[in-house]
Amino acid sequence: MSLDKEFYAARQKADKDPDAFAKIRRDCLAAGYVVTDDNDLIATGAVKGAPQIDEKEAAKKFRGDDKGINFKKGASA
Amino acid sequence: MAVAISKQTDRGITVAYKEQSTIGSPETGSGGKLIRFSPSPGMTLSKASVASTESRNDGLARAPGDGRKTAPGTYNGPAAVGAYDDLDISVMRSTFTAANTVDETNAGAITGISSNVVTVTNSTLISTDGLRVGQFAQLVSGFDSGDIGKTVFVAAVTASTVTLVPVDGTSLASATPASWSLTILKNGIQGTTDYAYTIEQYRDLITKGEQFDFVRFGSHGWTLTPDNEIQRAFSTLGRNKAILSSQGLTSPTVTTTNALQSARAKLIIGSSVVTGLSRFSFSNNINPFRDDSVDELTSEIGVGQPTLTGSVTIMEDDLTRVQNFIDGTEQVMGIWYDAPGTAPRAGEGISLTKARFISANPSGLGADRFSTREFGLAIDADLRGGAYDATMYRFSTTSS
């Protein structure tokens, strides 16, 4: 089972097995997911397989140059 | 006997716009569209005043000279689905992405729905199907019959799961359909394309017009207060004005005939619909500015760094949001407003994926009214990639 499906399966049983949920939560954060306050999972570009954003495009959009941006990986919301 | 009014009134005015391609060559003819507006300041021409610095001994002074021209303005209007799409494009600096259907073709069957988390078989929701946090969607088929037609907020997305929060505050019923579909609403995020317009304020009664050259829409905003229509506000900055002896933009068309009667608004924070939303305001200002040329004929209107401001006012039922303010928690937020009618309802929504509360001002203590708290918003550019698009806000609409 993929990490995101495991997360929601563990979330459903979080009352009975909080430790298992805490572990999968940590694993998800380490893999680059954001875990929200409501315990929802969001895949950022740091997750393997999730689309990256074009760094030069983003720099052009927000800063008006094309020097690229250093992205912070796997921040928690 | 009919007798025409010989002086202009403030109501008999047509305001029309048309996209302009060449600076200094205002558009005329057909193809213009009407701006729907409430009583507004409108546009005007202003000239900078160049004060004389000459020191004189005759007790007299020189008059100030004329400086650079600009044409600033503001239009306010009632929100209505599709009424201001062009103006919104201009301020977002990007066209809309068309509505898009997502179904089992790539993602496969829905294997479960629990607490609004929809799990699908395949890992394609972000990559192929294009689901992103902050989109609004409408459920079309496959879901529980009671959920079909509901408008939902996309609160979280992974490759094979998506959290769909119904804006009406209900929860999705369990279902495991092999075939299903939902429509991601037409939506726009920020870009870097600049648009300019000819705007004409035509005085219908005296049949004369004021034509503004090369106008950029500088800001768009939304304001909701109880028992009022949601008001939209647009600021403009043009470079010059001319007087027309007849209508330049002939037969401008309406953008939409829709009204947004008794607008109702919903606030979604994270995966929850917040009860007791009292007010909200939001605006993006791209800070247009006039160039520094001393030759007004070649002056241009540039576009600056965006300034996003907003606030939500919530009637107090718990102090969770105050705790969020204390902690500086980053939130995913959505505002949705729609017109009454049967589902799927026509409506529009704004969403933020990276916002914090920077103030939490309570209403004064000790009066006969419900306590409210106004939360100011700090809005950040979201550069996390994946399920987040690179933008500060997203505007979604059911308009075609």
Interface residues (C-beta under 8 A of the other chain):
Chain A: S2 D4 K5 F7 Y8 R11 Q12 G32 Y33 V34 T36 D37 D38 D40 L41 I42 A43 T44 G45 A46 V47 G49 A50 P51 Q52 I53 E57 A58 K60 K61 F62 I69 F71 K72 A75 A77
Chain B: S114 S115 V117 T119 S123 I126 S127 V133 A155 A156 V157 T158 A159 S160 T161 T163 Q190 G191 T192 G270 S271 S272 N324 T329 E330 Q331 V332 A381 L383 R384 G385 G386 A387 Y388 D389 A390
